[in-house]
Structures are given as structure tokens and as C-alpha cells.
């Protein structure tokens, strides 16, 4: 006669094994089904910077004036409208220690307020201590939609 509070070793292993197997099967089915369901709206992700802004939108109006500039913080890009009505976009983080740079319309260049490095309109270093250029981006402007597109 067996004691009710004990379980046969074979039965115990069978129960544990079935429970473990069920858990593993569920995990496998879950992960398999997650990776095999295709995205219904696939978006090509090239990893390259490409965004647009409306210069009439609140916060972007500095670009409505020649000589104005705007830092798009979440993209780490500074966009400038030159006095000659050209568009420039470069990376906004100084290559020395990462301080956000400013645009100087009169000299058509960029100044880092931290240690006064300067960069040309193409992003080249014109005054140290920065030694690496800024990344220059392409810019197009649509007068119909008042939209600037910045892209690599
Ligand atoms: S952080 Fe820009 S010059 Fe030092």
C-alpha cells in the first residue's frame, strides 16, 4: 500500500515532463508564429536620414526668414536659410564634444558656442578645436507645400 502524500517517482517525472513539454511547445509556437507573420504594411528602412518639416508649423517659422535657422533636435540636424535664400542642412552636434551649433547668417557658417569651433556651410572645419567635419545633408524645398525635405 502506498502513502497518499507521496508520489511514485515515475509518475512525478511523467507529470513534470508533460508540463515542461507543454511550456516549451507553447514558447516555440509563439515565437514561430511571431516571426512568420509578414508585416502587412512593410516600410523600407534604409537607415538613412530622411524627413520633412512644414516651415509654417509652429516652432518652424524661423525658416520663413532669410538668415533664419532651426535645430531639429530629435534628428540632430540644423537647417539654415541663407541670406541668399539657399537651404543648408548639417548635423547639429559639434564634432568636438557634441554641443549644439548655431548658424551665423552674416558669415554663412556654423559656430559652436562651447569652444568656438566654426564650420563652413558645407560642414568643413574652419576653426579648431573640432577636427572632423559636420555631416552635410541634401535639402529640397517645395514652395507649394512650404515643406523642406532633408535627406542623405
Ligand atoms: S564642443 Fe564644440 S568646440 Fe568644443
Boltz pocket constraint, residues with backbone or C-beta under 6 A from the ligand:
constraints:
  - pocket:
      binder: B
      contacts: [[A, 94], [A, 95], [A, 96], [A, 97], [A, 98], [A, 99], [A, 112], [A, 113], [A, 114], [A, 115], [A, 116], [A, 117], [A, 128], [A, 129], [A, 130]]
      max_distance: 6.0
